[in-house]
Amino acid sequence: MYGIDILYTEHEHVVRFTKYLRHLCEKMLKGEQTDKEKWMDCVCFIKEYADAHHHGKEEEILFAVMLEKLGPIAHKMIQSGMMVEHNLGRYHLQSMEEAIKALGQEPTAAQKLDVMTHALAYVDLLQRHADKENNVLFPFALRSLSPEDLEKINEASKAFEEEGAKKGMGKYVEWLMRVYPDAC
């Protein structure tokens, strides 16, 4: 099942990224890390890869088909669960980006705390979110959608991936493997 398999693979990258983000917070806590550029690279990864590319594919393809075909249970899982978490992640991203910019202007302990607060909230949210999708939502979709609906998801996902390749989405995974090669 290509369309859902690619989402599982992207979750591996996103979870690896959350470990890197936590690593940066640990360094900052020890007084070793306040490099604004590293933090802004993280913001870029989240905006472009985790949100626009990965969440875009979920929202525009998988969730849309599930909402159309699977009724109230899918509506509850998606609208009251996954979408709430996607939007909460966007809130933490925006707040973290603002804090990073403020930290670049005035590197105080309070500014560092604001960066770490939203970064760690994002880490926790995305790790739990990926786990729920991997272990509940995706298996539910695979069990419940028709072969025709799954093929529709596959075809739309392939087209989305082709557009992502044109936009250079691969550079984000390459960047992650370069900056955080030893993730467990």
Buried (B, 14 or more C-beta within 10 A) or exposed (E): BBBBEBBEEBBEBBBBBBBBBBBBBEBBEEEEBBEBEBBBBBBBBBBBBBBBBBBBBBBEBBBBBBBEBBEEEBBEBBEEBBBEBBEBBBEBBEBBBEBBBBBBEEEEEEBBBBBBBBBBBBBEBBBEBBEBBBEEBBEBBEEBBEEEBBBBBBEBBEEBBEEBEEEEBEEBBEBBEEBBEEBE
